Amino acid sequence: MTTITFDHTVRDYELSHVRSLAHAARLAYRDDDAVERTARAWGFDRVRSFRVAFSPPFPLEDTQAYVMAGDHMIVIAFRGTEPEQIRDWLSDINTPPVPERSCEGRVHWGFQRALDAVYTDLSTALREFRDAEQTVWVTGHSLGGALAMLAAARLHFADGVLADGVYTFGQPRTCDATLARAYEEVFRGRMYRFVNNNDVVAHVPPEPVFRHVSEVRHIDAAGRVHEKPMSVLGGLADSVRGHTADPFSLGVDALRDHAMNAYVTHLDAAAR
């Protein structure tokens, strides 16, 4: 089993910290006892989990997230969607955006409803836990990546809390161009979006209604993390390698690459 050590003093982008936050995003899929036990092993002495039922346009029964806090760092992590649920999820994701509550711009209405279900309790926990100017980091995978991005926006624009970093994995397009521009003005150098090879979720909902935000870090078919955008030809060649590495169809490859375990495996290797 891989041992994770959180550096609670980190303040900037470091691949080792990306790796730690990827593990934190994966932990959001576990039950509350596992979250608390693991968070304490990572050096966080305060933990609060949230599981709020609502009626989403996704194959989910609730929004699940947790906050873990130590003397120097606070991490907020959101659960995403399991890979086997993605096919159904994609069939429901193409819906018009609605106004975001905290700033100009629009967001996918399902993402907004999912965040609304947990945001009040989450922001209350953050206020209670942040008693020593700890750094704040927000992370999530898949749907959880969209919620991480929106939560960071709402924390800043509505509550005046600027996260030190927002790292997402396999995040779908989340907002319109107006919100994306406002977000990037504030979060440039703080928000990083990781995309593994042919991960299909990173390409939905469709442009131009929905847009991505901030800097992308592409993980290629060999598991290398590219900190500069891949060229069109290089990206195409890598995509072909990704498809041919698996004897199954594009759909299988794209869903396999979306799995949080795939992100963790590659980042474990890259951070060594």
TADA-V255466 format. One line per field, one symbol per residue. phi: phi as a letter, one per 30 degrees, with the letter a starting at -180 (. if undefined). burial: b if it has 16 or more other C-alpha atoms within 10 Angstrom, else e. A space follows every 10 residues. Layout:
BEGIN
phi=???
burial=???
END
This chain:
BEGIN
phi=.dccbdddcd bbdbdddeed dddddddddd dddddddded ddjccbbbcb bcdaccdbdb cacbaabbbb dbbbbcbcdc cdedcdeddd dcddbddbdd dcadjbbddd dddddedbde dddddddddd cbhddbbbbl cieddddddd ddddeddcci ccddabcbbi dddbbdddde ddddddceic cbccbchced ddcbdddcdc bdbidccccd dcidcccbed dedddddddd dddddbddde eddddddded ddddeddedd dd
burial=eeebebebee eeeeebbbbb bbbbbbbbbe ebeebbebbb ebbbebbbbb bbeeebbbeb ebbbbbbbbb bbbbbbbbbb bbbeebeebe eebeeebebb eebebbbbbb bbbbbbbbbe ebbebbeebb eeebbbbbbb bbbbbbbbbb bbbbbbbeee bbbbbbbbbb bbbbbbbebb bbbeeebeeb bbbbbbbbbb bbbbbeeebb bbbbbbbbbb bebbbeeeeb eeeebeebbe bbbeeeeeeb eebbbbbbbb eebbebbbee ee
END
